[in-house]
Amino acid sequence: MKAIDISSTPLMVMDCFNMASTPDAGGQVIFVGTVRNQTQGKKVLKLEFEAYTPMAMKEMQKIGLTLEERWGALKVIIHHRVGELLVGEIAVIIAVSTPHRAAAFEACQYAIDTLKETVPIWKKEFFEDGEIWVAAHP
């Protein structure tokens, strides 16, 4: 089971945890990506995320399918937020359940790394002295 979502509303860790829970799983790993307060020594005021949603959803589904095929993922939850986020807010949650813990860790790591490389979601960082687009994807 895959639950993929891109939302402008706050992401909820416990909701993702509950969706990923299954009695078949011996391992469940959750990655929570938050907005940090600095980048390269510069104070971050906020971030803004934009996505090409149809393509982003398709790419996130492909990631989920890979987790199922390669690591035997029983459940995959990938939620990403768009819009303006302040320091401390959650930008992304990935939850993976697998029969064994090692596979859950590996699958979750693959999911976040691949998401950052292939999913068309863009991030703009706002500083006291300006802003910059970063992490541009295809």
Residue pairs with C-beta under 8 A, 6 or more apart in sequence:
1 74
1 75
1 76
2 61
2 64
2 65
2 68
2 75
2 76
2 77
2 78
3 16
3 19
3 75
3 76
3 77
3 78
3 79
4 57
4 60
4 61
4 64
4 77
4 78
4 79
5 78
5 79
5 80
6 51
6 53
6 56
6 57
6 60
6 79
6 80
6 81
6 82
6 121
7 79
7 80
7 81
7 82
8 81
8 82
8 83
9 81
10 81
10 89
10 90
11 79
11 80
11 81
11 90
11 91
11 92
11 93
13 30
13 32
13 90
13 93
16 30
16 77
16 79
16 93
16 95
17 28
17 30
17 95
19 75
19 77
19 95
20 28
20 30
20 75
20 76
20 77
20 95
20 96
20 97
21 28
21 75
21 97
22 74
22 75
22 97
24 74
24 97
24 99
25 74
25 75
25 97
25 98
25 99
25 104
26 98
26 99
26 100
26 101
27 97
27 98
27 99
27 100
27 101
27 102
27 103
27 104
27 105
28 95
28 96
28 97
28 98
28 104
29 95
29 96
29 101
29 104
29 105
29 107
29 108
30 93
30 94
30 95
30 96
30 108
31 92
31 93
31 94
31 95
31 108
31 111
31 112
32 90
32 92
32 93
33 90
33 91
33 92
33 93
33 112
34 88
34 89
34 90
34 91
35 44
35 46
35 47
35 85
35 86
35 87
35 88
35 89
35 91
36 44
36 87
37 43
37 44
37 87
37 88
38 44
39 125
39 127
42 127
42 128
42 129
43 127
43 128
44 87
44 125
44 126
44 127
45 87
45 126
45 127
45 128
46 84
46 85
46 86
46 87
46 126
47 84
47 85
47 91
47 123
47 124
47 125
47 126
48 83
48 84
48 85
48 123
48 124
48 126
49 80
49 81
49 82
49 83
49 85
49 91
49 121
49 122
49 123
49 124
50 82
50 121
50 122
50 124
51 80
51 82
51 119
51 120
51 121
51 122
52 120
53 82
55 120
56 80
56 119
56 120
56 121
59 115
59 118
59 119
59 120
60 78
60 80
60 115
60 119
62 118
63 76
63 78
63 110
63 111
63 114
63 115
63 118
63 119
64 73
64 76
64 78
64 111
66 110
66 114
67 73
67 76
67 96
67 107
67 110
67 111
68 76
70 107
70 110
71 96
71 98
71 103
71 104
71 106
71 107
71 110
72 98
72 99
72 103
73 96
73 97
73 98
73 103
73 104
73 107
74 97
74 98
74 99
75 95
75 96
75 97
76 94
76 95
76 96
76 97
76 107
76 111
77 93
77 94
77 95
77 96
78 92
78 93
78 94
78 111
78 115
79 92
79 93
79 94
80 91
80 92
80 115
80 119
80 121
81 89
81 90
81 91
81 92
82 121
85 91
92 112
92 115
94 108
94 111
94 112
94 115
95 108
96 104
96 107
96 108
96 111
97 104
98 104
98 107
115 121
116 135
116 137
117 137
118 137
118 138
119 137
120 137
120 138
121 135
121 137
122 133
122 135
122 136
122 137
123 133
123 134
123 135
124 131
124 132
124 133
124 134
125 131
125 132
125 134
